[in-house]
């Protein structure tokens, strides 16, 4: 039964996530963290981070990791198949329409209209992750509070490194090392 629920939820997410994997993150977060309470926000952010670091599309990786966390290999298969099924079906349908009718301006207009909404979805997910990283909350603090200074330093150094065209892998490795070093004192307290 859980496999059917996973397939159905990720099918619905896959159907609605125009704009790629980053646009799917708010949908996945809403379903797995807030609706079903399968994961905490921290677990979801950890899965999102791992999904970014592993090869392959981020939305599919996230679906696979979430499914694994919830229900093992069967859950991974159900969530992944649910996520990719709408794209596969819509891709086949659109390919046939384009083959039969050529470039179709109304479809292009719809896709152009969806772009701003996709950007809003990506920004919403980014804001949620930003707040969790700096304030251990999924929303901006309502009162003036200090962010986690170690995380803020890592964020700033990573941003500077990426702006200076530093290799992404080096930035990730150094960020992980800094995270380890800033977290080590907490292990001994």
HURA-V817551 format. One record per run of one state. SS is the DSSP state (H for helix, E for strand, - for the rest). FROM is the first residue (numbers start at 1). TO is the last residue. If there is no record, write none. Layout:
SS;FROM;TO / SS;FROM;TO
//
This chain:
-;1;1 / H;2;16 / -;17;20 / H;21;35 / -;36;40 / H;41;53 / -;54;57 / H;58;101 / -;102;104 / H;105;135 / -;136;148 / H;149;163 / -;164;167 / H;168;187 / -;188;189
//
